[in-house]
C-alpha cells in the first residue's frame, strides 16, 4: 500500500508544467490563441487550460478550423461574467472601430478573480504554471506575481511590423528605423475609439512583470522586424518567440471539415486562380451605400467571386440578431449567378483561401486574414478599416509586395466608388502585375510550409519555446 502511494506521488511530481491560455474576448484573438493552444497541446505531457466565458468559448470552438488532433486535449474553463450590453454595429459610424463591442471587452475584467483562483489551484499540483495571456488581458492575469511557481508570457496578436512601430512611437523614436519603412506610413488617427485607447493603455501597464513575448508571425515574413523587436525585449530581460502561423497550412483531402460548405463545392467547378474572395472580417459593417458600390464594382469587373456579406459580430454572437437586412442592387444576385456566390453566414475562410481556384482576396487586412492569405499563397487587395489594419496593409503591399491598395488610409472617410472596386479587382485578378504578386505570394507560402515542417524555422522556434517552459 505504501509502495502504491509512493508511485502516486512520483506521478504527481512528473506533472511538470501546465499552460494557462487567456485570450481577449474578440474573434480574432480567441481564434489565434485557441490555435496556439492546439499546437502546445500536441506536445506530450503538456496540459493546456483555455480560459474564457461560456459564450466566448463556444464561439471560439464553433469557428476554429480544427485539423489538430490535440483539440480534444484542451481543458476549457467557462467563467461567468455579468451580462453586458450587446448592441448592433453601426454601419454609418465615421470611425470604423467596432465600438459596439466595448461592453464585451470591459466585461473581461470580471475574469480576474476566477483566473487568480485557477492559477493558485494549479500551482499546488504542478511544478510550474505557465500563463500565456493576450496583451489586452494583462490586468486579468496580474495576480500571478504572487504565485512563486507561475510565470507569464504576453501574446501579441498583431504583426511584428505593426508592434515595432507602436513601440517605436510610444517611446519617442528611441532607435533608427529604415526610412523605407516610414514612407507613407499611416497615422494611428481613426484606428481606435477613445474608450479602447484607454483600455490598451491600462493593459500595457501590466506587461512589465512578464517573462517574454509570443507573436503569431514567422521569420519568412517578418525577420527584419523581429530582429529589431529582439533588441527591445532583450533590454527588458525578456525573450521572444515567433510561433506563427498558427493556422493549418495543409488540409487532408477527405478531412472532417472539407467540402462541408456550398461555396467550396462551387469552387471545385472553377478554374485555378480565377476567384477572388471578398471578406472584411468579423468587425466591419458597411453602409448601404458602400455595399451598393462594392456590388456594382464586382459585377462590372466580370471576375468570379465569393462575397462574404455580413455585418460585424455583436458582443454576444448568439443573441438574436435584430440587425438590418443588407440590401443589394435590384437584380444583382440574378445577374451574377454564373460569376459569383454570396455567403451571408459564417464562411470557411481558410479553406476558401487554400482552394486552388482562389486567386485573390479583397480584405480588411486583419492580421488573422493576412497570415491565412499569405500562408495559402493568395495576394491581397487591401482595404483597411481600423486598429492594426492600416499598417498591416503597408506590410502586405509595400514591403512584401503581394498586394495592392484599394483606398489609402488618409482617404478613409471617403466612399470607395464602384469604378475603384472594379479597377482593383481587375488588377489583382486579370493583369500581369496581379500574376507577379500571385507568384510572390505562392513563393512565400512554400517557404512558410517549409518553416512549419520538421527542421523548419517555425518548428525550431516552437520547440525552443517548449524547451524553455519545460526547463
N, C-alpha and C positions, 0 to 999 in steps of 0.2 A: 504493500500500500504506500509506504514511504517512498519507494522507488518510483511509482507512478506519479506521485506528487512532484518529485524532483524533475521528471520528464516534462510535466505540465509547465513548471516554472521556466525551464530552459526554452520550451516552445514559445512562451510568452516573451521572453527576452529576445528571441530570434525575430520578433516583430520589431525590426529596427526603426523603420520610419513610416509615417503616414503623411499623405499630402492632402491639404485642405484648399480647395479652389473656391474663390469668392468673386463671381462676376458682377459687373454693373448691370442694372436692370433695363437693358435695351437690347434689341435683337442682335445687332452686330457684335456686341460684347458677349452676350450669352452664348452665341454660336462659336466664337473663337475659343472661348475658354472651355466649352464642352468638347470641342475637337482636341484641344490640348490635353484635357483630362483623359481622353481615349488613348492618346499617344503615350502618356505616362503610365496608364494602367496596363499597357501592353508589355511592360517590363515585369518580370516575375517578382512576386513578393512585395509589390508596392500597392498599398491600399489607397484609393483615391475617394475623397468625400467632396461632393459638389453641393455648394450651399446657396440657396436662394429661397424665394417664396414658392408656394404651391403653384400659383398661376404662371410664374416665370419658368419654373422647372418644366411644367407641361409644355409651354410654348417652345422652349429650347429642344425638348425631346421630339416633339412633333415635326419640327422643321430641320433637324440635323440630317445631313447626308451621312448615313451610317453604313460605311463599309468596314467598320472596325469590329473585330471580334471582341475587343476589350470593353465595348459599350456596356455589356451586362455586368461588368465587374465594378462599375462605379456605384458608390452609395450616395443616394440623393437625400439631402435634408430639406424639408419644406417648413421653414419657419414662418409663423404668422406675422403680418403687419396690419395696422389699422386700414380700413378701406380708404381708398383715395379717389379723388375726382378723376374721371376718365372721359374727358370731353372729346368731341370730334375734332380732327385737324381743321385748320382754317386755310383753305386753298388760296385765299386772296390776301394773305398776310404779306407785308412788304419784305420782312426778314423771313427767310425760308427755314430757319432753325425750328425744330418741332417743339415749340414752347408748350403745346398742349400736353406734353409728356412730363412736364416739370413736377407735377404732384406725384407721379410714379417714381421719379428719380429721388425726390425728397423722402419718400417712404422707406428707402433703403436704410436710413439712419436707425430704424427700429430693429435692424438685424444685429446691432452691436452687442447687446446683452446675450442673446442666444449663441452668437458666434464665440463670444468670450467663454461661455459655459462649455461649448463643444471643445474648444482648444484645451481648456483645463482638464476635461474628462479624458481626452485623447492623450494628454501629456503624461497621465499616470499609467498608460498602457503601452506606450511606445518610447523608444529611446530618444526620438526626435520628431517634433511636429513641424512640417514644412508647409508654410502658408504661401499660396500664390494668389495675390489679390489684384484685381483691376486697379489701375491708377486712380480711378474715381471711387474706390471703396476703401481708401486708406483709413478713414475715420472709423469704419466698421470693424477693422481688424486691429486697431491700435493697441488694444489691451494685451496683445501677445507679448509685449515687452516685460510684462510681469510674470511670464512663464519661462523659467530658466532654460528649458529644452525646446523652446519654439524659436523659429526664425522665419522671416517673411521676405518674399521677392515681389517686386512690383511688375505687373504685366502692363505693357503699353500696347494699345490696340491700333495705333497709327503707324504710318511708315517711319523708318529711321530718318528719312529726309525731312519730313514734317516735324518730328520730335526735335531733331537737331536745331532747326530754325527757331522753334518755340523756345528752347533753352537759350539759344544764342541771343534772341531778342530780349528775353526776360532778364538775362544777366548783363544787359547793355553791351553786347557785341565784344565779349572778352577775348576772342581769338580770331585769326584771319580765316576767311572762307573764300574759296574760289569765286571770283567775280562773276563767272559764267552762271553760277547757281542763283545769283541775285538779280539777273536780268528779268525784267517784267514779273518780279515776284509779287503775287497777290497780297494785298493787305489783309489783316485779320478783321477789318471792319465789315460788319454784316454776317460774320461767321457764327456768332453765338448771341443768345439773348443775354441781357444784363444779369438775370437770375442765375443762368447757367455759369456765367463767368465767376460769380460769387462762389458757387458750388465747387468749381475747379480750383479756385484759389484756396479754399478751405481744405480740400482733399490733398493738394500738393504739399501742404504744411506737414502732412502725416507721413511723407515718404522718407524722412531723414533717418528713421530707425531701421530701414530695410537693408538687406544684405546684398541685393543685386537686382538687375533688371532683365526682363524677358521680352523679346519682340517677336511679333508674327511677321517676320520678313526673312530674307535669305541673302547671303553674300553674292549670289549670282546677280541679284538685282541691285543691291544697295551697299556693296563693300566699302566705297569711299566714305559714306555717311556713318556706317558702323564704326569705321576706324576713328573718325572724329568724335563720335559718342564715347568710344572707349577711353579717350583722354579725360572726358568729363567724369565718367564713373570711377576711373582709377583715382582721380583726385579726391573722391569721396570714400575711398577704400571699399568700393563695390566691385562686383563682377557683372558681366553681361553675356547673354546668350541669344543668338538669333535662331529661333527654332522653327520658323515657317518654311514652306507653307504648312498650315495645319490641315487644310482640306485634302482629301484623297486626290492623287494625281492620275490614277488609273481606275477604271471600273471593270468588274468582271462582266463578261458578255451576258450571262444569264443571272446576274445578281438579283437580290430581292427588290431593289429599287428601280431596276431598269425597265423600260417600256411600260411604266405604270401610268404615264400621263399622255393625254391625247396629243399634245404638242410634240412629244418625242416620236410618236408614230407618224405624225405629219412630216417631221424632219427626215425620217427614213426614206421618204419619197423624193427628196430634193437633191439637187446637185451639190457636190462638195464646195464649201466656202461660198454658197450662194445666198445664205440667210443672215440677216442682221437681227440680233436680239435687242429689243428696246425695253429697258427696265431701269427704274430710278430708285430702287431700294425700298426700305420699309419706313422712311421718314420724310418722303417727299409727297406733297399734294399740289397738283397744278390747278390753276383757274380753268374754267370752261373755255375761255378764250384761247389759252395756251394749248389746251388739248386739241382744239379745233385746228390750230396751226400745225401741230405735230401730225395730225391725221392727214391733212392736205399735203404736207411735205412728203410723208411716206408714200402716199398714193401717187404723187407726181414723180417720185424718184423711180418708180416702176421696179424697185428692188423687192425681193422677198423678205418677209419679216415675221418675227414673233413679238408682239407688243403686250407686255405685262401691264395692264391698265387697271390700277387700283389706287385707292387713297393710302395715305400713311397709316401705320399702325396706331391704334389707340393705346393708352396706358395699359389697359386690360384688353388683350386681343380677343377674349372670349365673351365680352359683354355684347349685348345685342347691338348690331350696327344700325344706327339711325341716320347715317350719313347720306348725302345726296346720291342720286343715280347719275353716273357720269354719262353725259350726252356726247354723241359723235355727230359729225355732219350727216345730214339726211342721205340715206342710201349708201353710206360709206362701206359698211360691212358686206353688203351685197356686191358692190363694185370690186372689192379687193379679195373676194373669197378664194380666187385662184392664186393670189400672190401672198396673202398674209393670214395670220391666225391671231386672234385676241385671247388673252388669258386674263380673266377677271378675279381669279383667286390666287392662292399661293402657287408659285411656279418653281419647278426643279431647276433653278438657275445653273448650278454647277454641271448638271447632266446636259443641259442645253448647250452650254459653252464647250463641253467635252465632245459634242457630236461633230462628226466630220463635215456636216452640211452648214455648220455655223461658221461664218467668216468675219463677223464684226459685232461690235457691242456698242450701242448708244447708251451711255451710262452716266450716273451722277458722280462716279469716281469715289464712292465709299471704299474704304481700304479692303474690306472683305471682297467686294466685287473686283477691285484691281488685282488682288492676289489670285482670285479664281480665274480671271480672264488671262492673266499672264501665264499662270501655270498650265492653262489649256491652249496657249498659243494663239489667242484671239486679240486683235488690235482694238483700240477703243476710240470712239468719238466722245470726247469729254465735255460734259455739261454739268459742272459742279453746282451744288445748291447751298451748302453751309459747312460748318465745322472744319475738319481737315481736308475736305474735298477739293477746294481750290488749289491747294499745294500738292495734293496727290496728282491733280491734273497736270501740273507743271512737271512732276517727275515722269509721268507717262508720256507726255507729248514732247517735252523739250530736252529731257535728259536721256530717257530710254529710247525716245523717238519711235514709239509704237502706237501713236495715236494722233488725232487732230483735235483742235479746239473748236467747239460749237459756238460758245459765247465766252468772251473774255470776262473775268471777274469784275473789272471796272464797269462793265455794262450790265451787271446782274439785275438791275431793276427794269431793264427793257424787255419787252415781249420779243421772243425769238420767232421771227416770221417763217412762214411755210417755205419760202424760197431758200432760206438759210438751212433749214432741216433737209430739204431736197438736195442741196449742194453738198452738204456734209455726208449724207448717206451715200450719194453717188461717188464722192471722192474716196470714201473708205472701202466701198464695195466694188466699184467698177472703174478704177483708174490704175495707172502704173504706180503712182505714189502709194495707193492703198495696198497693192500687191507687195511693194517693198516693205511696208510696215507689217504686213501679214507674215512675210518671211522672217523679219527680225523677231516678231513675237513667237513664231514657231521655233526659232533657234533658242530663244530664252527658255521656252517650255522644255525643250530637250535637255538643256543644261540644268534646269530645275529638277527634272526627273532623275538625272544623273546624281544630283546632290542628295536626293531622298534615298537612293539605292544604297546597299551595303558598301561602306567605304567612301560614300559621298560626303560632301562638306556639311550638309544639314544633319545627316545621320551622326557624323562625328561630333557635331555641336550638341545634339540631343544626348548622345552617350556621355559627353563631358558634363552636361548638367546633371544627369542621373548619377554619375560617379561623384559629383560634388555633394549632392544632397544625401547620398548613402555613405559618405566617407566614414 
